[in-house]
Amino acid sequence: MSASFCSAATGEIRFRAESLRGTAAELARQAVGVKEFGLVNRLRYRIAKGSPAAVEREPVVTPDPQKGTQARPAAVAEAPWIREIVTSAPAGAQIIGWGDFDNDGSDELLIGWPAIICKRTGDGNWVRVGAAPSLKRSADIRIVDSNRDGLADIIAPEASGVTVFWNQTALPWVRHVIAQGFRNQSAAAGNFAGAGRMDVISGDIENDRKIQLFRAPDWSPTLLRSGIRVIQSAALDIDGDGLLDYIGVQYRPGLIFWLEHPRNPASDPWPFHLIDDFTNGLNQSTSYGWDVNVQYRITLMRQGSLYTCTVFGPNGTGDTKSLSGNSQVVPRNTDNSIDIWAFGTSATASSASSP
C-alpha cells in the first residue's frame, strides 16, 4: 500500500490537442497500447463485449476490517465477473480503454464517439466527467501518461503524424507519494524534525511492524521502533517541552504508548513510555488524546462489544459516570496537560496525564 497525500475531487477533465511530426511523432507512436484491465477502487475491471457499453468487475472476498487494507483484495476463484452498464455512454458507443485521467489512483473509461471520459462513482454508476470532442475515430488510440504528470493523456496516430491530447485537468490537490510497499493503518503528521515542515510518522502493520519517521521534503525514513502494530496514532506535545511527541495504539493485545521526541529526532532514540496495556485489563483498545485547556464531553456508544466515542464541548466540569450501555465521561483536568483516555471492550476506561 502507498502512503500519500489524498487527491480532492476534480473538476471537468480537459485536453489540449497538439500535432506532432518527425522524431516527436515517432516517439509518440512507441507508447504502450490499451491496458487489458482497469483498476477501480483497488478492484479489477475489464471491458465487456457487445452493446450497450458495459464493463465487468472481478468478484473479490469481503475484506476483514480488522486485518487491514490490501493493495488488491483476493479474487473469488471461478466466480463469474459482475456486469455493470455504462448508462452515461451514448447509444452505440465503443469503450476505447482505461486511464487514470484525474490522478486519484483509480482508472476511468475513454468512450467514443464522440470521445468522453466516464468515471465510476461510489454508488456504482458511471458518470461523464470529461470529453475530447476533436478526437477522431481510430482503431489505434493509446492512453498513457506521456509527460509523467500523473494524468493520462490520449495519443492518436495518423498517417501524416500523431496528435497528442494533453490532459490539462486542474487538480485542486497534487498527489505526493511519501512511502509505499507496505501495509499501514495510521499516519501522524507534524513538524517532528524541527525544520518547519510537516513530517509523517507511520508504521508497517506486517513484517517487522516498523514505526518510521518520514522527513520532508524528500521523505527520508528514520526507524523509531519495531514490533508494534499501530492502528491509530496522533502527534501531541505530551511532556510540554514544545516538541511534538508520538502517540500510538495497538488493537490486540491492547497497548497505548507514546514516544518522546529526542534532541535530535533523526539520529537519537525516541524513548518509549507506556500509558496502558493488556496487563491492566485493556483489551482491543481505542484511545483519544487532547489538550484539556477546555473541558470536553465524551459520549460512549456501544455496538455489540465495541465502544465508540464522540467528543463534544466545551461544557464545564463534570464527573466520570458508569461505562455500561450509553455512558458519558467528562474529564475534570484543567492543568493544561494532555490526557489520554482509553476505552476497551470490557467496558473499562483508563487515563494518563502528562507531567
N, C-alpha and C positions, 0 to 999 in steps of 0.2 A: 504494500500500500504506500502511496505517496503522501507525505505531509506537505501541504501547500496552502497559500492564501486562496480563499474561495472567490470565484467569479460571481458577480452580481448578474441579475437578469439583463439581457442585452436588448437593444432596440432592433429596428429593421436591418437585416443583413443586406449590405450593398456591395456592388462591384464596380471596378473601373477597367474597361477594356483597353488593351494595348496590343497592337500588331507587331510581331517580331519577324525579322528577316535574317538571312545569313546564318552566322555562327550561333547567335542567340536563339534563333528558331530551331536549329538542330539540337541544341542543348535541351530546349523545352520538350522536344519530341522524345527524349530519353526518359521522361518522367514515368514512374510506375503506373500501371493501369488501375482499374477499379478494384477495390477490396471485395473479397468474397463474402465477408461477414462485416456487419456493423456492430459496434459496441455501444449500447444504450443503457445507462444506469447500471453498468457492470454486467449486463446480460447480452448474449449473442443474438443477433438478428440476421436473417437472410431475406433476399428479395424473392417473393413468390411469383410464380409464372401465372399468366392468364390475366383476365380482366374481371372486375375493376382492379386498380392498383392496390397491391397488398404486400405485406411483409409477414414473416413468421418468426416467432420468438421461441428460443430454446427453453424447454421446461427445466427448472432447477429445484434443488432441495430447499425446503423452507429454512432460512437461516436461524441459528440459535443466538439470540442477542447476548447471552452470557459467554459466548465463545469468540466474541469479537467480529470484526468485519473482514470478509475475504475479498481479495482482489477480484476474483470471479467465483461466484457460488458454484458448487458442484452440480453437474447436469444429472437429470433423471435418466438412467440408462434405458434406451429403446422406447422412450415415451414420444408420442407424436408432438411435433412443434405446433405452437399455438398461433393461429392466423389472426392478423389484425388488418382491417381495411383502412386504407388511407383516404378517408372521406373528403379531405380538402383537395385531392388531386382532381383535375378536370377530367371529363369523360374521355375515354380512350387514351389516357396518359400512360407514359412509359417511365418506369423508375430507372434512372441512369446509374446511380451509385451512391456511396456513402462518403461522408466527410464531416469533420468537426469544424463547422463554419463559425461557431461562436466561442471556441476555446473554453468550453465548460467540461471537457473530458468525455462527453457523450457525442455520438455521431448523429448527424442529420441526413435527410434524404434530398438528393437532387433529382427533380422530376421534370419531364418535358412532355409535350410542348404547348405553350411557351414555358421556358425554364423557370421553375420556382423551387424554393427551399422549404421543406416541411420538417417539423420537429415534434417529437413525442412529448406530451405534457404529463403531469403527474396523474391525471385522471384517465390516462390510456388513449387519449385522442391524438391524432397527428394534425397539427395546425400549420398554416402557411406563415413563415417568418421572414421571407425574403424572396427576391426574384433577380433573374439576369435576362431581361426581355430581349436583348440583342444577341443572345447565344443562339447560333444557327443549329438546325437539326444535323446531327452527325452520329456515326456509329463508333467514333474513336475519341470520345470525351474522356479526359483524365481528371481526377480530383486529387490534388496534392498540395501540401503547404510549400510552395515554391521558394518563398523568401524566409521561411522558418520564423514567422512571427506568431505562430500558434493558431493562425486562421487558415482554413483550407481554401485554396484557390482553384479555379477551373481552367484547364488547358484544352483548347480546341484546335487540333492540327488541321491544316488545309493544304491544298496542292501548292499554293503560292507562298505559304509561310505558316505561322502559328499565331493564334490570338489567345492571349492570356487574360483572364478575367481576375484581376487582383481583388482580393477580399478587402474592402475598405470599412468594414464594420467597426464602429467606435465602441470600444468596451469601457464601461464605467469603472471596472476594476481590471488590473493587469495581474495575471497569474504568475507567481514566482515559486518554483519548487525549492523547498527548504531541505528536505531529505526524503529518500524513498528506498524501497527494497525491504521494508519490514512492516509488521502489523502493529498499529498503535490505537489507543482508545482515548488519549488525552494529551493536551498540549497547553502549556502555560507561557504567556508572553510577557516580557518586561525588560527593563534596562538592567539585565543581570551583569553584563560585562563592564558597565560604567562608562561606556563610550557615547552615551546619549542616543543610542539606537534601541529598537525593540528586538531583543533576542528571544529565543524559544527554547524551552526545556520540554522534551518529550521522551517517551520510553517505548522500547520494543516489548510487546507482551508475550513474545515467544523467545526461543533460543536462550540467550543468557539473560534476557529481561533487563537490558541495559537502560539506564536513565542517562540521557546525554544533553548537554548544553550546546545549542547551535548558535554561534555568534554571528550577528550581522556585520558586514553585508555579504560575506562570502559563505556564511553558514558553516564554518569550520567546527567540527564536533569536539567536545570535551567530555570524557566519561566521568560521571558523578558517582554512580553506584550501580551495582548489578544485583540480580536475584529477586527483584520486587516487580510484580505485575500490576503496574499503576493503571487504574481505571478512571480516576478523577484527580485533578491537580489544580493548584492555584499559586499565584505569585503574591506574597504578602510580606511586609516587614514585621516578622514575629517578635524580634527582640528589641525593636525600637532604635536600632543603630543607624537608620537611614538607608540601609541596603536591603534589597529585595531578597527574601528567602523563598524556599520552595516547599509547598505542602503537597503530599501525595497520599492516596488512599488505595489500598488493595482490598478486593472484594472477598476472596476466600483463600486462606484464613484471614479474618478481619485484621486490618492493620491501618493505623493512621500515624503518619510521621512527618517531620519537617527536616529539611537540610539547611544548615546555617550557611549563609553567604560568607565566604572567607575573604581575607585581604586581597588575594589575587585569584579571582574566580576561574581563570583559565588554567592555572597550574597547581593551586593549593587544594587539598582535600576539603570537601564540604562536610562538616561534622553532622552526624546523624543524631536526631533526637526523637525518642518515642513519645507519642501522645497517648495512644491507647492501642490495645491489640486483643487477640482472642483469649489470652490468658486471664483477662479481666472480664470475660463474658461477651466481648464484642465479636460478632459474627456477621459476615456478609454486610459490611458496613458502608454507610454513606456519610460524608461529612461536609460541613459548610463552615467557612470562616468569614469574619467581618470585623470591621473596626467599630467598637461599641461606643464611639463618641456620642452616638444617638441610639436610644433604645429601639429594638425591633421585636415584633411579634412573629412567632413562627407557628404555623398550623400544620400539624401532622395528620396525614390521611392514610388510613390503612387499606390496602387492596390485597386480600389474601394474607400472605405472610410478609408482604413488603410494606414499608412506610415511605411516603414521600412528604416533603415539606415545602411550604411556600413562605417566603419572607415578606411581611408587611411592615408598616410602621412609618414614622415613629409614633409610639403610643404611651410613653411614660413608663413608670416602674411596674413590676408585677411579680408573680410567683411562678415556680415550676409546678405544673399540675400533673395528674396521673397520665401515664403514657399508654393507657389501654383505650382501644377504639379511636375516636376522634379526640385529639388532645391539643392543648396549647402549651407552648413553652416560651416563657418570656425572660430573656437574660436581664439580670439586675445590675450587671457590672457597669460602672461609669468611670473607670480609671484610664480610659483611652488606650487600653491594651487590645490585643486580638484574642478573641475566644474561638475555640474550635468545638463545635457540637457534633457528636457522632450518634447516629441512630442505627440500631441493629434490629434484626428480625425478631429478636426475643423481647421486643418492646422495652428495651433499656436505652438509656441515654447517658453519655458521659461528656464532660467538658474539660478543657485545659486552657489556662490563661497564660499569656506571656508574662515575663517578669515586669 
